[in-house]
Amino acid sequence: MAAEGDRVGRRGPAALDEPAPRRRRRLWVSRSPGRVVVRYADGRVLKGYADLDPEQPTFLVAPLSDPDGDGVEVAMTDLKAVFFVRSFAGDPSRDESKDLYQPRPPDTRKVCVRFRDGEELVGHTRQLDRHRAGLFFAPLDPGSNNLRVFAPFAALMGVRRLL
């Protein structure tokens, strides 16, 4: 039997002042290497495959031109954004819908992301923490070629919460 002041749980007795172990949920790392279009702040574009961890200062992209090579190292400080895409071809003539009344997943908030070059994208995100390196968001437009976007805060003019 547990002594007074102890608690008994599935793991056995533990002192009340002992903190319960916390599970840290990682929102950052992409689920698997995926198709990415890297847009640099200076306008360059790199298409390839990557797995991104924004907590690291760099990440590797296996470019389409040499997918079995060593990869291209991309510095977070050089980025405008990383677009995780359905296809590399996309549809350049298609305009993304910015209809704010489209459904979004529960526990997300709608945001308008404005880049330093003036481009604006509308999407939804689960996190908006300025203490992180940037923001992951998904477009509101279900027909978008972009599945998710990572934008470093240094490349943004601002993020507005919508509706």
Residue pairs with C-beta under 8 A, 6 or more apart in sequence:
2 8
2 13
3 13
5 15
5 16
6 13
6 14
6 15
6 16
7 13
7 14
7 15
7 16
8 14
27 126
27 127
27 136
28 52
28 53
28 54
28 55
28 132
28 136
29 51
29 52
29 53
30 50
30 51
30 52
30 84
30 148
32 51
33 49
33 50
33 51
33 62
34 49
34 50
34 51
34 84
34 147
35 47
35 48
35 49
35 84
35 85
35 86
35 87
35 88
36 47
36 48
36 49
36 50
36 52
36 61
36 82
36 83
36 84
36 85
37 45
37 46
37 47
37 82
37 83
37 85
37 88
38 45
38 46
38 47
38 48
38 50
38 61
38 74
38 79
38 82
38 83
39 45
39 79
39 80
39 81
39 82
39 83
40 46
40 78
40 79
40 80
41 78
41 79
41 80
41 116
41 155
42 78
46 61
46 63
46 72
46 74
47 63
47 64
47 88
48 61
48 62
48 63
48 64
48 67
48 71
48 72
49 61
49 62
49 67
50 59
50 60
50 61
50 62
50 74
50 82
51 59
52 59
52 82
52 150
53 59
54 76
54 132
54 133
54 134
54 150
54 152
55 133
56 76
57 75
57 76
57 77
58 73
58 74
58 75
58 76
59 73
59 74
59 76
60 70
60 71
60 72
60 73
60 74
61 71
61 72
61 74
62 68
62 69
62 71
62 72
63 69
63 71
63 72
64 88
76 133
76 134
76 152
77 152
77 154
79 151
79 152
79 155
80 115
80 116
80 117
80 151
80 155
81 115
81 149
81 150
81 151
81 152
81 155
82 149
82 150
83 146
83 148
83 149
84 146
84 147
84 148
84 149
84 150
85 145
85 146
85 147
86 145
86 146
86 147
87 145
90 145
91 145
94 143
94 145
96 121
96 122
96 139
96 141
96 144
97 140
97 141
97 143
98 120
98 122
98 140
98 141
99 140
99 141
100 110
100 122
100 140
100 162
100 163
102 140
102 141
102 142
104 110
104 124
104 140
105 124
107 126
108 124
108 125
108 126
109 124
109 125
109 128
109 161
109 162
110 122
110 123
110 124
110 140
110 161
110 162
110 163
111 122
111 123
111 124
111 125
111 128
111 135
111 137
111 159
111 160
111 161
111 162
112 120
112 121
112 122
112 159
112 160
112 162
113 120
113 121
113 122
113 123
113 135
113 137
113 149
113 151
113 156
113 159
114 120
114 156
114 157
114 158
114 159
114 160
115 121
115 151
115 155
115 156
115 157
116 155
116 156
116 157
121 137
121 139
121 149
122 139
122 140
122 141
122 162
123 137
123 138
123 139
123 140
123 149
124 137
124 138
124 140
125 135
125 136
125 137
125 138
126 136
127 135
127 136
128 135
128 159
128 161
130 153
132 153
133 152
133 153
134 150
134 151
134 152
134 153
134 154
134 155
135 150
135 151
135 153
135 156
135 159
136 148
136 149
136 150
137 148
137 149
137 151
138 146
138 147
138 148
138 149
139 146
139 149
